[in-house]
Amino acid sequence: METLSFPGENSTTVDQIGKTVQEDINLAAARPPLKKPILTAWSNSNIPFFLVSLSPGPCLSSSGAHRRQCSRAGRCLVMSHEDASGTIMHCIPARNKPCVSSARADAKVEIITSDVDIKIGNEQLLLCKAGKEADITWQKDGEDIDEDRHLVEKVDETSSKLHLKNVDLKDSGTYKCLCEYENHNDNSDIKIFVYEEPNFGETKTYHEFLENLTVHVPCVATGKPDVEISWFRDDVLVSNDGKNHLTVLPDRNLQIANIRKSDYGTYTCQASIKDRPTIYKRLDISVVVNVPPTVRVRSERTNVHAGPDTNVTIICLVAGVPKPIISWTTPPTSDSSRYIYNSDKSELIIPAVARSDFGEYVCTAANKLGDDSAAFILDVSERPYVILSKEEMAVKPGESVSVSCNATGHPSPSIEWSSNEGKKIEGPELHIENVKPSDGGVYSCKAENPAGSTTNTFQLITSPSVPQYFTVTPGPISANINLHAPVKDGGSPITNIVIQWKKQAQDQWTETAIPLSDHMAVTSLAPYTWYIVRFAAQNKHFIGGFSEEKKIRTKGRREPDSPLLSATDGKIEGNSYSIPFKLTEDGGYPIQRYVVRYRMDKEGENWKEKEIAANMTMIQLQNLQYNSDYQMEVFALNINGSSFPAALNFTIPQAVNKPSLGKGGVAGIVIVIFLVLLVAVDAFCCYTNHCGLLNFLARKLFGHKASDTKIVEEGGVINNAAVDMNGLEKPRGSIPKLQAQKGATNGVHSEVTCDKAPLTKFDSPNCHLQKFSDDSAIVGLISNEEDTEYRELIQDFVDWCLQNHLQINAGKTKELVVDFRRCRHPPPPLVNIWGMDTERVDSQVPGCSPKQQTGLVSQHHCTSQKGPEQTLPTEETEVIWSAGSTPEDLLRYSGGICHLLRSGLLGQQHLDGRQEETGQAVKEGRLCPGKPLRPSAG
């Protein structure tokens, strides 16, 4: 049933209450007691009310003054305050639904209360319902209620309430409600239990005990009536069944026999009212078991080898309560600053163990109950370290040698010497008396202990031994030495063989040193002559003793010996074969060439020959047949003839199939590369010079007009061109600002190039600038060694190019100097552009030979060396310079700046890169549009 709140009786309608109550009228008529309020009265105090009755008929107030008649289909709802201070009656209509009758037809006496267990000092309300009009009285334990202590109040003709105030233990008992009806009596009783809540007083909630003792945990509780004590651990009741060491004593204290560390925790003491187990109170008591510290280490002794990669970890296992504090005692020889501890110092790490870390490590744990410790022994073995008194000695045969070998390490190492031949020498001293060549070599001192071994070497160097087993064979003009047994090197590798020889009748030896890797032979001897030959080995310190003298007679000059071939040195790559060869004897004359003959090892195959130069040492044969056997012969030829052939057979195996493009594929790749290059060149030509196939197609397909630059190059004339150098400021000094010229001046017109570099003319009394489609030229008149204006104009032009994102090719820029002075003068300084000096080309007065440039040239005349002064034909006349001429006069007389510089700056560039095009341009008169290439007379 829902809870309703009514602001006042007058404002509450019958429908509002009836709608709520009638939806579950059976619940509303449920048997009391009801502990929760189901309706809030319409008093402003919001005091909760309880359901008292729900019955048909009139509603009568307790005083009878307020009477409300309900219809036959309605119900009378009676509500009572929780403190019995008031009663509410309200009629609830059925709202067109049948009226539900009461659960009982006859009246029944009932006592309603919220609780029968009442704590001392509290108040409690008992409500007696008679069911119909009756006289109601109250009794306790068969006696009338003491109305001086408790309040009895009639609610209405059918109800009465008993208000128990400030109850105590004497108020416990049976309360009876007596109802006297018109024709009979009835009663109802209820038992009220008054108790005092359990109280633990000053019972301690924390206890500390020593381990292995029998201890008592007290729990003192008061309450009325009597209090019963129970103990719990982890919500499990402690019972005296003898199965564990926990016992509840008669005085209700908890006994823990031989308390252990595992008994640490929280125990709960529960005090409950006797015969009322639901009335109880709990107290949690903490028990701490103090344990003296105990310490142990996992191993008492460890042996390790010292080294940078060796780390030792010592773990100290500590137990105890309270938690012990750990400290360490380390050996005095160790460096404790290197040690690493964990958070509680139960783990000690010794990194990069050294010999000084050996000794006893003691772990100590202490708390308030005492301390304990455990020791750990670290035994550190150190790898031996060997020190030699000398590492190398060079002594002559017959002398003595003594070397000491000292070694450190732990445990003390054993020392042993050994030679390179495996001979063992015990002890730290190596002593050799009367040193022989065979004693030379490397001696090893080895020191060894359980931590490892270390070896150091000593090298003894003496002279090589005397060669014993050899032969000397004569050649046409040589003596060849062949060793049949190696020579003792005396402890140092043999570097050379020293050979001495002399004629039989001579006393003076001739000597030569030959590297050991070369063929040991003496050449350039006389033929048919007796010689005595001996030799000795040489290392980096000594020359050994000479061998036995051998007497030989040289042979005459003849053909060379056969070359030496080794089939194991041959190498096959695909269908090619290569093999190195050597020559043993040239027969007394230099080798002229080698001849190689080879053929397939089949009947009827012809020999193929190949010549090899005399300085070659490798034979290479190519384009051989796969899966075929070959025969090869090699001849050495000198002036006397050919040697016997050196024969060799070899086989070319079956070819391994590999993916191949074939001839068609190679041809296709070549064609594609050619087309790509052709398109690239044509595109470059179209972009730079507006020529080529792509330019032609673009103009035909899209109607593009030829650019202004192309029009200029093809001889077109653009009049009234107003062209300027963007951003070029007034030059330094007296140079006027570069300006565009309108129209033609003396027949010379401005030209137009790409949008980034407009053609520009600049004129002053001493300087002139001309911009062409691909090149630019600056002409300056230098008088009295004053060239400031000329050089500043060049610098401003360079700056203008930078501002307009143009690049000058300083490497191809050239300067042409024409000196018209009578006397020779040193040339002016070179023009420098971006740190690079320009190249100055040879200059001369055009139209005259260098020897004719001895005076001022004027009026188309040159002085000839062969005769009197003559006038050159007009078509051969070049530049005319006369007194008072300006750069503009020079241009006018010479037919334009291009004509003037055709053999210099511009002409040189065109001849370097575009000779054919320039020649054609000269024929068509296109270098300077609007001006003929030849000047007019006068």
MOBELLIN-V525717 format. One line per field, one symbol per residue. phi: phi as a letter, one per 40 degrees, with the letter a starting at -180 (. if undefined). A space follows every 50 residues. Layout:
phi=???
//
This chain:
phi=.ccbbbcicccccccccccccccacccccccccbcbcbabcccccfccbb cbabachcbbcccgcbbbcccccbbbcbbbcccfcabbbacbccfgbccc cccbcccbcbbbacaccbcdgcbabbbbbcgacacbbbbbfgbccccccb bbbccacbbabbbcbfcbccccibbbbbbbccbabaaabacbbbbbcdac fbccbabbbccgbcbbbcabbbibddbbbbbbbfgbccbccgcbcbbccd cgccbbcfdbccccibbbbbbbccgbccbaabbcbcbbbcbccbbabcac aabbcciccbbbbbbbcbbibcdccbbbbbccccbccccbbccbgcbbbb cfdbcccchbbbbbbabcciaaaabbbbbbcbccbbbbcabaabbcdgcb babbbbbbibcdccbacacccgccbchcbbbbbfcbdcccibbbbbbbad cibbbbbbbbbbccccdbbabbbcbdbabbbbcbaccdcggbdcbbbcbb aacdcbbccbbabbdcccccabbgcccfbcbbbaaacbbcbbbccccccb bbbccccaccccccbbccccbbbgbbbbacabbcacggbcccabbbbaac cbcgcccbbacbccccbbbbbbfcccfacbbbbbbbbbcchbcccccaba bccccccbdbcgccccccccccccccccccccccccccbfbgcccccccc cbgcccccccccccgcbbcfcbbaccgcccccgbccccbcccgbbfgbbc bbbcccbccbbbbadbbabbbbcbbbbbbbcbbfgcbccccccccccccc cccbfbbccccbcbbbbbbcccccbccccccbbfgbcccbccbacdgbcd cccbaccaffbbccccacdbbccccbcbcbbbcgcbdcccccccghcccc bccbdcccccccbaccccdcccccgbcbcgbccbcccg
//
